[in-house]
Amino acid sequence: MYNSANYAKNIELLLTDYELFRSKYFSNKCLEFLNKSFSEASLFLTHSATGGLEMIATLIDIQQGDEIIMPSFTFVSTANAFVAKGAIPVFLDIDPITLNIDEKLIEQSITKKTKAVIAMHYAGHPCNIDTIKTICDRYKIYMIEDAAMAFGATYKGLPLGSYGDFSVISFDITKQINAVQGGVLIVNNNRFADRANNVYHLGTNRIAFNQKSVQYYEWVDVGSKYQMNELNAAVLFEQLRESDKLLKHRQQITQHYYNRLLPLKKSGKISMMHEHYVAHNFHEFYILLNTPNERTSLQSYLRNHKVESMFHYIPLHLSSFGMKNGKYIGGEYSEIIAKNILRLPLHHEITEVDVNFIIGLIFKFFNEN
Ligand SMILES: Cc1ncc(COP(=O)(O)O)c(C=O)c1O
Protein backbone atom coordinates (compact mmCIF):
# COMPACT_ATOMS: atom_id res chain seq x y z
CA MET A 1 0.00 0.00 0.00
CA TYR A 2 1.23 3.47 -0.89
CA ASN A 3 2.55 5.14 2.24
CA SER A 4 2.17 8.86 2.79
CA ALA A 5 3.58 10.81 5.73
CA ASN A 6 0.31 12.74 5.66
CA TYR A 7 -1.81 9.77 6.81
CA ALA A 8 -0.61 10.16 10.38
CA LYS A 9 -1.02 13.95 10.28
CA ASN A 10 -4.56 13.70 8.93
CA ILE A 11 -5.57 11.12 11.49
CA GLU A 12 -4.05 13.14 14.33
CA LEU A 13 -5.99 16.15 13.09
CA LEU A 14 -9.24 14.20 13.15
CA LEU A 15 -8.65 12.69 16.55
CA THR A 16 -7.91 16.05 18.11
CA ASP A 17 -10.67 18.05 16.45
CA TYR A 18 -14.08 16.51 16.83
CA GLU A 19 -15.64 19.23 14.69
CA LEU A 20 -13.56 18.14 11.68
CA PHE A 21 -14.66 14.57 12.28
CA ARG A 22 -18.30 15.53 12.59
CA SER A 23 -18.28 17.77 9.53
CA LYS A 24 -16.69 14.95 7.47
CA TYR A 25 -13.74 17.10 6.53
CA PHE A 26 -11.81 14.49 4.55
CA SER A 27 -14.89 12.86 3.02
CA ASN A 28 -15.84 16.25 1.62
CA LYS A 29 -12.34 16.76 0.24
CA CYS A 30 -12.51 13.36 -1.46
CA LEU A 31 -15.92 14.20 -2.90
CA GLU A 32 -14.62 17.51 -4.20
CA PHE A 33 -11.86 15.61 -5.96
CA LEU A 34 -14.16 12.93 -7.40
CA ASN A 35 -16.74 15.52 -8.48
CA LYS A 36 -14.27 16.80 -11.04
CA SER A 37 -14.61 13.47 -12.85
CA PHE A 38 -18.30 12.80 -12.17
CA SER A 39 -19.73 16.30 -12.16
CA GLU A 40 -23.21 15.29 -13.38
CA ALA A 41 -23.69 12.53 -10.78
CA SER A 42 -24.58 12.29 -7.10
CA LEU A 43 -21.67 10.67 -5.28
CA PHE A 44 -21.76 8.71 -2.02
CA LEU A 45 -18.56 7.61 -0.33
CA THR A 46 -19.29 4.19 1.12
CA HIS A 47 -17.57 1.75 3.47
CA SER A 48 -17.00 -0.51 0.42
CA ALA A 49 -18.11 -1.05 -3.16
CA THR A 50 -20.10 -3.93 -1.66
CA GLY A 51 -22.05 -1.36 0.38
CA GLY A 52 -22.64 0.70 -2.78
CA LEU A 53 -24.05 -2.35 -4.56
CA GLU A 54 -26.35 -2.98 -1.60
CA MET A 55 -27.62 0.58 -1.86
CA ILE A 56 -28.34 0.01 -5.56
CA ALA A 57 -30.33 -3.14 -4.76
CA THR A 58 -32.48 -1.07 -2.39
CA LEU A 59 -32.83 1.83 -4.82
CA ILE A 60 -34.04 -0.29 -7.73
CA ASP A 61 -36.44 -1.98 -5.34
CA ILE A 62 -35.42 -5.59 -5.92
CA GLN A 63 -38.29 -8.01 -5.33
CA GLN A 64 -38.26 -11.78 -4.86
CA GLY A 65 -37.70 -13.46 -8.23
CA ASP A 66 -36.35 -10.42 -10.09
CA GLU A 67 -33.48 -11.35 -12.39
CA ILE A 68 -30.14 -9.57 -12.62
CA ILE A 69 -27.84 -10.31 -15.53
CA MET A 70 -24.12 -10.30 -14.72
CA PRO A 71 -20.92 -12.07 -15.75
CA SER A 72 -20.11 -15.34 -14.01
CA PHE A 73 -16.44 -14.36 -13.86
CA THR A 74 -16.72 -11.76 -11.11
CA PHE A 75 -16.41 -11.21 -7.38
CA VAL A 76 -19.22 -12.39 -5.08
CA SER A 77 -20.19 -8.83 -4.16
CA THR A 78 -21.56 -8.26 -7.67
CA ALA A 79 -24.21 -10.90 -6.98
CA ASN A 80 -24.65 -10.87 -3.20
CA ALA A 81 -26.27 -7.46 -2.90
CA PHE A 82 -29.13 -8.45 -5.20
CA VAL A 83 -29.47 -12.08 -4.10
CA ALA A 84 -29.81 -10.91 -0.49
CA LYS A 85 -33.06 -9.20 -1.52
CA GLY A 86 -34.40 -12.25 -3.36
CA ALA A 87 -33.10 -11.69 -6.89
CA ILE A 88 -31.95 -14.54 -9.11
CA PRO A 89 -28.53 -13.94 -10.64
CA VAL A 90 -28.41 -14.81 -14.33
CA PHE A 91 -24.74 -15.50 -14.96
CA LEU A 92 -23.45 -15.03 -18.50
CA ASP A 93 -20.24 -16.29 -19.96
CA ILE A 94 -17.42 -13.88 -20.70
CA ASP A 95 -15.67 -12.84 -23.86
CA PRO A 96 -12.34 -14.71 -23.87
CA ILE A 97 -10.42 -11.68 -25.13
CA THR A 98 -11.72 -8.95 -22.81
CA LEU A 99 -12.77 -11.26 -19.92
CA ASN A 100 -15.87 -9.03 -19.64
CA ILE A 101 -19.49 -10.13 -19.94
CA ASP A 102 -20.22 -11.43 -23.44
CA GLU A 103 -22.68 -8.80 -24.59
CA LYS A 104 -23.86 -11.06 -27.43
CA LEU A 105 -25.58 -13.23 -24.81
CA ILE A 106 -27.45 -10.43 -23.07
CA GLU A 107 -30.51 -9.98 -25.27
CA GLN A 108 -31.43 -13.68 -25.29
CA SER A 109 -31.14 -13.73 -21.48
CA ILE A 110 -33.69 -10.98 -20.86
CA THR A 111 -37.09 -12.05 -19.52
CA LYS A 112 -40.08 -10.18 -18.08
CA LYS A 113 -38.37 -10.46 -14.70
CA THR A 114 -35.06 -8.88 -15.73
CA LYS A 115 -34.40 -5.76 -13.73
CA ALA A 116 -30.81 -4.85 -14.59
CA VAL A 117 -27.62 -5.78 -16.39
CA ILE A 118 -24.35 -5.40 -14.52
CA ALA A 119 -21.40 -4.40 -16.65
CA MET A 120 -18.39 -5.42 -14.59
CA HIS A 121 -15.21 -3.93 -16.07
CA TYR A 122 -12.72 -6.72 -15.52
CA ALA A 123 -9.27 -5.37 -14.55
CA GLY A 124 -10.72 -1.93 -15.29
CA HIS A 125 -10.97 -2.78 -19.00
CA PRO A 126 -14.18 -1.29 -20.35
CA CYS A 127 -17.10 -3.51 -21.30
CA ASN A 128 -18.81 -2.77 -24.58
CA ILE A 129 -20.85 -0.05 -22.93
CA ASP A 130 -22.57 1.31 -26.04
CA THR A 131 -24.06 -2.07 -26.90
CA ILE A 132 -25.07 -2.88 -23.32
CA LYS A 133 -26.65 0.56 -22.85
CA THR A 134 -28.61 0.26 -26.10
CA ILE A 135 -30.01 -3.11 -24.98
CA CYS A 136 -30.87 -1.80 -21.50
CA ASP A 137 -32.64 1.23 -22.97
CA ARG A 138 -34.55 -0.95 -25.45
CA TYR A 139 -35.87 -3.23 -22.69
CA LYS A 140 -36.20 -0.44 -20.11
CA ILE A 141 -33.94 -2.11 -17.60
CA TYR A 142 -31.21 -0.55 -15.51
CA MET A 143 -27.55 -0.62 -16.46
CA ILE A 144 -25.25 -0.91 -13.47
CA GLU A 145 -21.48 -0.56 -13.78
CA ASP A 146 -19.42 -2.59 -11.36
CA ALA A 147 -16.30 -0.49 -11.82
CA ALA A 148 -14.75 -1.84 -8.60
CA MET A 149 -11.41 -2.37 -10.37
CA ALA A 150 -11.65 0.59 -12.68
CA PHE A 151 -10.55 3.77 -10.92
CA GLY A 152 -8.68 5.89 -13.47
CA ALA A 153 -9.89 3.96 -16.53
CA THR A 154 -11.98 5.60 -19.24
CA TYR A 155 -14.33 4.74 -22.09
CA LYS A 156 -14.76 7.20 -24.96
CA GLY A 157 -13.13 9.96 -22.94
CA LEU A 158 -15.24 9.60 -19.77
CA PRO A 159 -14.27 7.74 -16.60
CA LEU A 160 -15.77 4.29 -16.16
CA GLY A 161 -18.65 4.72 -13.77
CA SER A 162 -20.11 7.59 -15.84
CA TYR A 163 -22.44 5.45 -17.94
CA GLY A 164 -24.61 3.25 -15.74
CA ASP A 165 -27.79 4.40 -14.01
CA PHE A 166 -25.66 3.46 -11.01
CA SER A 167 -21.99 2.56 -10.67
CA VAL A 168 -19.58 1.59 -7.94
CA ILE A 169 -15.81 1.92 -7.62
CA SER A 170 -13.87 0.14 -4.89
CA PHE A 171 -11.24 1.83 -2.74
CA ASP A 172 -10.30 -1.39 -1.02
CA ILE A 173 -6.64 -1.94 -0.13
CA THR A 174 -6.40 -4.38 -3.07
CA LYS A 175 -7.15 -1.55 -5.50
CA GLN A 176 -4.91 0.97 -7.27
CA ILE A 177 -6.20 3.88 -5.17
CA ASN A 178 -7.52 2.97 -1.75
CA ALA A 179 -8.88 4.05 1.58
CA VAL A 180 -7.75 0.75 3.16
CA GLN A 181 -11.43 -0.05 2.92
CA GLY A 182 -13.95 2.03 1.02
CA GLY A 183 -15.83 2.73 -2.16
CA VAL A 184 -17.98 5.22 -3.97
CA LEU A 185 -21.51 4.89 -5.30
CA ILE A 186 -22.14 6.99 -8.39
CA VAL A 187 -25.80 7.76 -9.06
CA ASN A 188 -26.02 8.99 -12.65
CA ASN A 189 -29.78 8.58 -12.90
CA ASN A 190 -30.91 11.78 -11.19
CA ARG A 191 -34.35 10.35 -10.48
CA PHE A 192 -32.73 8.42 -7.62
CA ALA A 193 -30.58 11.14 -6.08
CA ASP A 194 -32.94 12.16 -3.26
CA ARG A 195 -33.82 8.62 -2.29
CA ALA A 196 -30.14 7.64 -2.38
CA ASN A 197 -29.49 10.38 0.20
CA ASN A 198 -32.06 8.86 2.53
CA VAL A 199 -30.89 5.26 2.08
CA TYR A 200 -27.31 6.44 2.68
CA HIS A 201 -28.28 8.16 5.91
CA LEU A 202 -29.82 5.09 7.59
CA GLY A 203 -33.15 5.67 5.90
CA THR A 204 -33.59 9.17 7.35
CA ASN A 205 -34.18 12.52 5.65
CA ARG A 206 -31.13 13.96 7.38
CA ILE A 207 -29.99 15.85 4.27
CA ALA A 208 -33.35 17.58 3.87
CA PHE A 209 -33.02 18.56 7.53
CA ASN A 210 -29.44 19.84 7.02
CA GLN A 211 -30.73 21.88 4.09
CA LYS A 212 -33.48 23.21 6.38
CA SER A 213 -36.27 21.98 4.13
CA VAL A 214 -37.77 19.99 7.06
CA GLN A 215 -37.91 20.93 10.75
CA TYR A 216 -36.52 17.68 12.10
CA TYR A 217 -35.26 14.51 10.59
CA GLU A 218 -36.99 11.18 10.85
CA TRP A 219 -37.09 7.64 9.52
CA VAL A 220 -38.47 7.75 5.94
CA ASP A 221 -37.06 4.69 4.14
CA VAL A 222 -34.96 1.59 4.62
CA GLY A 223 -31.29 2.33 4.87
CA SER A 224 -28.10 1.57 6.68
CA LYS A 225 -24.82 3.06 7.81
CA TYR A 226 -23.22 2.94 4.39
CA GLN A 227 -20.93 5.92 4.95
CA MET A 228 -17.15 5.73 4.71
CA ASN A 229 -15.37 6.01 8.03
CA GLU A 230 -13.69 9.43 8.24
CA LEU A 231 -10.34 7.81 9.13
CA ASN A 232 -10.52 5.92 5.84
CA ALA A 233 -11.38 9.14 4.00
CA ALA A 234 -8.25 10.72 5.50
CA VAL A 235 -6.16 7.99 3.82
CA LEU A 236 -8.12 8.06 0.58
CA PHE A 237 -7.69 11.80 0.19
CA GLU A 238 -3.89 11.51 0.19
CA GLN A 239 -4.02 8.79 -2.45
CA LEU A 240 -6.46 10.72 -4.64
CA ARG A 241 -4.11 13.69 -4.48
CA GLU A 242 -1.29 11.46 -5.69
CA SER A 243 -3.44 9.44 -8.07
CA ASP A 244 -1.92 10.68 -11.35
CA LYS A 245 1.52 9.63 -10.18
CA LEU A 246 0.35 6.30 -8.74
CA LEU A 247 -1.63 5.35 -11.85
CA LYS A 248 1.19 6.39 -14.19
CA HIS A 249 3.58 4.09 -12.38
CA ARG A 250 1.22 1.12 -12.74
CA GLN A 251 0.71 1.88 -16.41
CA GLN A 252 4.46 2.02 -17.02
CA ILE A 253 4.97 -1.29 -15.25
CA THR A 254 2.16 -2.79 -17.34
CA GLN A 255 3.83 -1.55 -20.51
CA HIS A 256 7.12 -3.06 -19.40
CA TYR A 257 5.57 -6.45 -18.61
CA TYR A 258 3.73 -6.38 -21.92
CA ASN A 259 6.76 -5.48 -24.06
CA ARG A 260 9.01 -8.02 -22.40
CA LEU A 261 6.44 -10.83 -22.58
CA LEU A 262 5.50 -10.23 -26.22
CA PRO A 263 7.87 -12.93 -27.56
CA LEU A 264 6.05 -15.51 -25.40
CA LYS A 265 2.73 -14.26 -26.71
CA LYS A 266 4.02 -14.44 -30.29
CA SER A 267 5.28 -18.00 -29.81
CA GLY A 268 1.87 -19.01 -28.40
CA LYS A 269 3.16 -19.86 -24.90
CA ILE A 270 0.89 -17.32 -23.20
CA SER A 271 -1.92 -14.90 -24.00
CA MET A 272 -2.16 -11.37 -22.68
CA MET A 273 -4.63 -8.50 -22.62
CA HIS A 274 -5.35 -6.81 -25.92
CA GLU A 275 -2.70 -4.22 -26.75
CA HIS A 276 -5.17 -1.33 -26.67
CA TYR A 277 -5.78 -1.90 -22.93
CA VAL A 278 -2.11 -1.48 -22.03
CA ALA A 279 -2.20 2.32 -21.96
CA HIS A 280 -5.17 2.21 -19.57
CA ASN A 281 -4.20 -0.70 -17.36
CA PHE A 282 -3.92 0.19 -13.70
CA HIS A 283 -5.42 -2.55 -11.58
CA GLU A 284 -3.70 -5.83 -12.35
CA PHE A 285 -1.42 -7.52 -14.86
CA TYR A 286 -2.49 -11.00 -15.87
CA ILE A 287 -1.28 -13.61 -18.29
CA LEU A 288 -3.20 -16.64 -19.55
CA LEU A 289 -1.46 -20.00 -19.69
CA ASN A 290 -2.53 -22.66 -22.16
CA THR A 291 -3.47 -25.29 -19.55
CA PRO A 292 -4.38 -25.35 -15.84
CA ASN A 293 -1.35 -27.60 -15.18
CA GLU A 294 0.96 -25.07 -16.72
CA ARG A 295 -0.63 -22.35 -14.56
CA THR A 296 -0.11 -24.39 -11.39
CA SER A 297 3.49 -25.22 -12.32
CA LEU A 298 4.39 -21.62 -13.18
CA GLN A 299 2.79 -20.37 -9.98
CA SER A 300 4.82 -22.79 -7.83
CA TYR A 301 7.98 -22.07 -9.84
CA LEU A 302 7.53 -18.35 -9.12
CA ARG A 303 6.69 -19.06 -5.47
CA ASN A 304 9.90 -21.07 -5.12
CA HIS A 305 11.71 -17.93 -6.22
CA LYS A 306 9.75 -15.81 -3.73
CA VAL A 307 7.47 -14.23 -6.33
CA GLU A 308 3.82 -14.23 -5.39
CA SER A 309 1.34 -14.64 -8.22
CA MET A 310 -2.39 -15.07 -7.79
CA PHE A 311 -5.50 -16.21 -9.57
CA HIS A 312 -9.25 -15.81 -9.24
CA TYR A 313 -12.31 -16.26 -9.53
CA ILE A 314 -14.19 -19.53 -9.14
CA PRO A 315 -16.91 -18.64 -11.70
CA LEU A 316 -20.01 -17.84 -9.70
CA HIS A 317 -22.20 -20.30 -11.61
CA LEU A 318 -19.82 -23.09 -10.54
CA SER A 319 -19.58 -22.03 -6.89
CA SER A 320 -21.70 -24.08 -4.48
CA PHE A 321 -24.07 -21.21 -3.66
CA GLY A 322 -24.24 -19.92 -7.24
CA MET A 323 -25.11 -23.36 -8.59
CA LYS A 324 -28.12 -23.59 -6.29
CA ASN A 325 -29.31 -20.01 -6.62
CA GLY A 326 -28.47 -18.80 -10.09
CA LYS A 327 -28.89 -19.58 -13.77
CA TYR A 328 -26.12 -19.81 -16.34
CA ILE A 329 -26.15 -18.96 -20.00
CA GLY A 330 -23.14 -19.47 -22.24
CA GLY A 331 -20.19 -21.70 -22.94
CA GLU A 332 -17.05 -22.52 -21.03
CA TYR A 333 -14.86 -19.44 -21.26
CA SER A 334 -15.44 -18.36 -17.63
CA GLU A 335 -14.26 -21.76 -16.49
CA ILE A 336 -11.29 -21.94 -18.86
CA ILE A 337 -10.08 -18.44 -18.03
CA ALA A 338 -10.47 -19.07 -14.29
CA LYS A 339 -8.25 -22.14 -14.63
CA ASN A 340 -5.58 -20.53 -16.79
CA ILE A 341 -5.23 -16.98 -15.48
CA LEU A 342 -2.23 -15.87 -13.44
CA ARG A 343 -1.89 -12.39 -11.97
CA LEU A 344 1.66 -11.10 -11.71
CA PRO A 345 2.81 -8.59 -9.08
CA LEU A 346 1.65 -5.04 -9.78
CA HIS A 347 1.85 -2.52 -6.95
CA HIS A 348 3.17 0.95 -6.32
CA GLU A 349 6.60 -0.18 -5.09
CA ILE A 350 7.49 -2.59 -7.88
CA THR A 351 10.29 -1.45 -10.21
CA GLU A 352 11.28 -2.38 -13.75
CA VAL A 353 14.24 -4.25 -12.25
CA ASP A 354 11.81 -6.40 -10.22
CA VAL A 355 9.77 -7.00 -13.34
CA ASN A 356 12.90 -8.01 -15.28
CA PHE A 357 13.60 -10.59 -12.57
CA ILE A 358 10.05 -11.98 -12.82
CA ILE A 359 10.17 -12.04 -16.63
CA GLY A 360 13.54 -13.82 -16.45
CA LEU A 361 11.92 -16.53 -14.32
CA ILE A 362 9.00 -16.90 -16.71
CA PHE A 363 11.33 -17.25 -19.70
CA LYS A 364 13.38 -19.84 -17.79
CA PHE A 365 10.19 -21.70 -16.97
CA PHE A 366 9.48 -21.97 -20.68
CA ASN A 367 13.14 -22.76 -21.41
CA GLU A 368 13.43 -19.62 -23.51
CA ASN A 369 16.07 -16.89 -23.36
C1 LIG B 1 -15.71 -6.87 -9.39
C2 LIG B 1 -15.81 -6.49 -7.96
N1 LIG B 1 -16.97 -6.02 -7.49
C3 LIG B 1 -17.10 -5.65 -6.20
C4 LIG B 1 -16.04 -5.74 -5.33
C5 LIG B 1 -16.24 -5.34 -3.91
O1 LIG B 1 -15.44 -4.25 -3.56
P1 LIG B 1 -15.21 -3.91 -2.02
O2 LIG B 1 -14.12 -4.78 -1.54
O3 LIG B 1 -14.82 -2.45 -2.02
O4 LIG B 1 -16.49 -4.14 -1.33
C6 LIG B 1 -14.80 -6.21 -5.78
C7 LIG B 1 -13.68 -6.33 -4.86
O5 LIG B 1 -12.62 -6.80 -5.17
C8 LIG B 1 -14.68 -6.61 -7.13
O6 LIG B 1 -13.52 -7.08 -7.63
The ligand as an SDF file (V2000), in Angstrom:
LIG
                    3D

 16 16  0  0  0  0  0  0  0  0999 V2000
  -15.7100   -6.8700   -9.3900 C   0  0  0  0  0  0  0  0  0  0  0  0
  -15.8140   -6.4900   -7.9650 C   0  0  0  0  0  0  0  0  0  0  0  0
  -16.9700   -6.0220   -7.4860 N   0  0  0  0  0  0  0  0  0  0  0  0
  -17.0970   -5.6500   -6.2000 C   0  0  0  0  0  0  0  0  0  0  0  0
  -16.0390   -5.7400   -5.3320 C   0  0  0  0  0  0  0  0  0  0  0  0
  -16.2410   -5.3400   -3.9060 C   0  0  0  0  0  0  0  0  0  0  0  0
  -15.4450   -4.2480   -3.5620 O   0  0  0  0  0  0  0  0  0  0  0  0
  -15.2140   -3.9070   -2.0230 P   0  0  0  0  0  0  0  0  0  0  0  0
  -14.1200   -4.7850   -1.5380 O   0  0  0  0  0  0  0  0  0  0  0  0
  -14.8190   -2.4520   -2.0160 O   0  0  0  0  0  0  0  0  0  0  0  0
  -16.4850   -4.1350   -1.3260 O   0  0  0  0  0  0  0  0  0  0  0  0
  -14.8040   -6.2120   -5.7780 C   0  0  0  0  0  0  0  0  0  0  0  0
  -13.6770   -6.3320   -4.8610 C   0  0  0  0  0  0  0  0  0  0  0  0
  -12.6220   -6.8010   -5.1710 O   0  0  0  0  0  0  0  0  0  0  0  0
  -14.6810   -6.6080   -7.1270 C   0  0  0  0  0  0  0  0  0  0  0  0
  -13.5250   -7.0840   -7.6250 O   0  0  0  0  0  0  0  0  0  0  0  0
  1  2  1  0
  2  3  1  0
  2 15  2  0
  3  4  2  0
  4  5  1  0
  5  6  1  0
  5 12  2  0
  6  7  1  0
  7  8  1  0
  8  9  2  0
  8 10  1  0
  8 11  1  0
 12 13  1  0
 12 15  1  0
 13 14  2  0
 15 16  1  0
M  END
$$$$
